[in-house]
Amino acid sequence: MTTDSRSGRPRASSQETLAEAACELFLEQGFAATSIAEITTRAGVSRSSFFNYFGSKSDILWAALDERIASFETQLAGDEAADAAAAVRAAVLAIGDGFAPDSLALALVNTAAMGLVDELVREGALRRSRIARAAADRLRRGGAEQVEAEVAGAAWGGAVLAALDAWARDGAGRTSLVRFLIRGADAASLVISPRADGAIRQLRVVVHAPDFDNALAFYRDTVGMPQSEAYEADGGARVAILDAGRATLEIANSAQVAFIDRVETDGDAPSDRIRIALEVDDARDAADRLQAAGAVVEASARRTPWRSMNARLRAPADLQVTLFQELGPEGD
């Protein structure tokens, strides 16, 4: 229990005291067997004070998350940015900004002991549905088809609840909830990637590789591009199609190319007319792996002014490859 007599501990608010008392009782006798009257008695506050903060016994667990979900809904409802998927991701990550361990985190770790199995399933589904609905609405306004938007919305709702559970079980407070939301967001983002209006559905780079087996092993096994298709034809003709994730076409003028070359290589390794850029999680580690597999490093990994870590290599099939790691707002 939180009391004023504890030396050096600030006075807890009535809301915090009620939440602490409730969790103690849930652990002692279970959620269903605990009444609001018992909670207010344990906390030393009036019944009316309870309803100043919570609408029901269940709200004790969900109040903090509900505030974040309400902000999530408001943020997406008013968002008109061109990239709807990016807007949803940003709003999801904002849910975890400064989120502190609370009654919900404790309940997720002690679900069985508190008798909360059915309660958390039922109430969690309601929160998951709210997140899904707001995300789907935003994706539809961004141009996604109805079915795609609904499926993606469900994925985003699941991502938030799964991240909360993983954060709690990892020891809420040891690390930021945002870390787990990023992992959930990465998974949810795979469900849908609404494309801008246009006639092109896929960008494919076709490479002539005289040493086919070596190139295939390098890009598939060392670089880590899963093989999605492969074909053979008469005369020993062979082709393999590797999945490289999201595809974009970057068009740069001569001044931009010269600028990039100065940043990435000090001008010592000029860009080919066509250069392949691959996003990786760790540019230094990836460059070391590719070098060990036969690539030649033209410029080691370095930080760029646009907050990425870039390395440039000459890889099999004579491809000039830039590895880039997005550092984000906090850097590396």
TALIN-V711057 format. One line per field, one symbol per residue. ss: DSSP state (a for helix, b for strand, c for the rest). phi: phi as a letter, one per 40 degrees, with the letter a starting at -180 (. if undefined). psi: psi as a letter, one per 20 degrees, with the letter a starting at -180 (. if undefined). Layout:
BEGIN
ss: ???
phi: ???
psi: ???
END
This chain:
BEGIN
ss: cccccccccccccaaaaaaaaaaaaaaaaccccccaaaaaaaacccaaaaaaacccccaaaaaaaaaaaaaaaaaaaccccccaaaaaaaaaaaacccccccaaaaaaacccccccaaaaaaaaaaaaaaaaaaaaaaaaaccccaaaaaaaaaaaaaaaaaaaaaaaaaacccccaaaaaaaaaaaaaccccccccccccccccccccccaaaaaaaaaaaacccbbbbbbbaaabbbbbbcccccccccccaaaaaaaaaaaaccccccccccbbbbcccaaaaaaaaaacccbbbbbbbbccccbbbbbbbbaaabbbbbbbbcccccc
phi: .cbccccgbccccccccccccccdccccbgccccbccccccccgbccccdccbbcacccdcbdccccccccdcccccccbccccccccccccccdccgcbdacccccccbdcccgbdcccccccccccccccccccdccccchccdcdccccdccccccccccccccccchdhcacdddccccccccccccabdccdiccbabbcbbcbdccccccccccccchcccbaaabadggcaabbbcbgcbbbcbbccccccccccccbfgcbdcccbbcbbcbcaccccccccccchcbccaccacbccgbbbbbbbbdgfccbbcbbccgccgb
psi: qpqiiopipqpqrhghgggggghghhhgjqghiprhghghghikrrhhhgihhqhrhhhhhigghhghhghgggghhjpkqhnhghgggghghhhiojpqpahggghhhkgghiljghghgghhhghhhgggggggghhghiiqqgggggghghghghgghhgggggghimphhrqhhghhggghgghhihqnpqqpripiqppppponhnggggghghghghkoqphqqqqrqjjpqqppqpkbppqoopqrhhgghgghgghjkjinqprhpppppprhohgggggghghjiqpphprpqqriklroqqpqorqjkppppppophahia.
END
